[in-house]
Structure formats: C-alpha cells, structure tokens
Amino acid sequence: QVQLVESGGGLVQAGDSLRLSCAASGGTLGSYIMGWFRQAPGKEREFVAQITWSTGRQVYGDSMKGRLTISRDTAKDTVWLQMNSLKPEDTAIYYCAAARLNGQYVYWGQGTQVTVSS
C-alpha cells in the first residue's frame, strides 16, 4: 500500500509562488500515475495535474494551466507541484494521489492547505 504525505502549503500573497511536495512510501511507483487535486470550501474536488511516473508525461487541468509545473524525483519518490502567480481563488486544500495506470486514483494523502490572500 502506498502512503502519501504532502507538505509545502501555507499562507501567501496573490502573485506569489509556492512549491508543494508529496513524499511516497510503501510501494513501487513505476506502475502509477501521480496526481494533484484541490478542494475549496463548498466546492467539489478538482483535478490540478498529473504525471506518469515511468515516462514523466504531464497532464494539466484547466483551472491553473500555464501557472503550474508538475515533476517527480525518482530517487526520492517525491512529486513536486510548482505553482506560480497564485490567485485568491487558488485557496484550497491540495491533495496528492496515486492512480493505477487505468486512471483510477486509489491512494490519497491527507492534504495541505494553501491560502492566497489578496
């Protein structure tokens, strides 16, 4: 079973950058897709970005497109989410997740809070 622990969230001002990290343990990630989702108060969970561990292929959601870079460190079993030009509407809990190659997300982290002030 894969365990995921997010870190790097916090309170920032509009226009700032933030890098989230997701440390994975307990499994071999070569057969997974690693993703980031977010959920704001009163809203549904939203896809942010994903990366296929074995190939590095990246896919981005529409809400933050152009302001994101997802990457992974295969030596450290860590996924990074670099977020730039943050906006108050980016305020949410950000979750790291692991999906099987069929796209089904099966493991989730506990989330890290990102708050962007105007």
C-alpha positions in Angstrom: 0.0 0.0 0.0 1.3 3.4 -0.9 1.4 6.2 1.7 1.5 9.8 0.6 2.4 12.8 2.7 2.0 16.3 1.3 3.9 19.4 2.5 4.7 22.9 1.5 1.3 24.6 1.8 0.9 27.9 3.6 -0.3 31.4 3.5 1.0 33.5 0.6 0.0 36.7 -1.1 -1.5 37.0 -4.6 1.2 36.8 -7.2 3.5 34.6 -5.1 4.8 31.2 -5.9 4.6 28.0 -3.8 6.0 24.5 -4.3 4.2 21.6 -2.9 5.8 18.2 -2.3 4.4 14.7 -2.0 6.6 12.1 -0.5 5.6 8.5 -1.3 6.4 5.3 0.6 5.3 1.7 0.9 5.3 0.8 -2.8 6.9 0.9 -6.2 5.7 3.9 -8.1 6.7 2.7 -11.5 3.2 1.5 -12.2 1.4 4.6 -11.0 0.3 8.0 -12.2 0.8 10.6 -9.5 -1.7 13.5 -9.4 -2.6 16.6 -7.6 -6.2 17.7 -6.8 -7.6 20.5 -4.8 -10.8 21.2 -3.0 -12.0 24.6 -1.9 -14.7 25.1 0.8 -18.1 24.4 -0.6 -16.8 23.1 -3.9 -16.1 19.8 -5.4 -12.7 18.3 -5.7 -10.9 19.5 -8.8 -8.1 17.9 -10.9 -5.0 20.0 -11.0 -2.2 18.0 -12.6 -0.8 14.5 -13.0 2.5 12.9 -14.1 3.1 9.3 -15.2 5.9 8.0 -13.0 7.6 5.8 -15.6 7.5 8.2 -18.5 7.3 11.7 -17.0 4.3 12.5 -19.2 2.4 15.5 -17.7 -1.2 16.5 -17.9 -2.7 19.7 -16.5 -6.2 20.7 -15.6 -7.7 23.9 -17.0 -8.0 25.9 -13.8 -4.3 26.6 -13.2 -2.9 25.8 -16.7 0.1 27.9 -17.5 0.9 28.6 -13.9 1.9 25.0 -12.9 4.8 22.6 -13.3 4.5 19.0 -12.0 7.7 17.0 -11.7 9.0 13.9 -9.9 12.2 12.8 -8.4 12.5 9.1 -8.9 15.4 8.8 -6.5 13.4 10.4 -3.7 10.0 9.0 -4.6 8.7 12.6 -4.4 6.3 14.5 -6.6 6.6 18.3 -6.8 3.9 20.9 -7.8 5.3 24.3 -8.6 2.6 26.9 -8.6 3.2 30.4 -9.8 1.2 33.7 -10.0 -1.1 32.4 -7.3 -4.6 34.0 -7.0 -7.0 34.1 -4.1 -9.3 31.6 -6.0 -6.4 29.1 -5.7 -7.1 28.9 -2.0 -7.9 25.2 -1.2 -6.7 22.0 0.3 -4.3 20.4 -2.1 -4.2 16.6 -2.2 -1.6 14.2 -3.7 -2.9 11.0 -5.1 -1.7 7.8 -6.8 -3.6 6.2 -9.6 -3.2 2.8 -11.3 -2.4 3.1 -15.0 -6.1 2.7 -15.8 -6.6 6.1 -14.3 -8.3 5.1 -11.1 -7.0 7.0 -8.1 -6.6 4.6 -5.2 -4.3 6.3 -2.7 -4.6 9.7 -1.2 -2.6 12.0 1.1 -4.1 13.9 3.9 -3.8 17.2 2.1 -2.0 20.5 2.6 -3.7 23.9 3.0 -2.9 26.7 0.5 -4.3 30.1 1.3 -3.7 33.0 -1.0 -4.5 36.5 0.3 -5.4 39.4 -2.0 
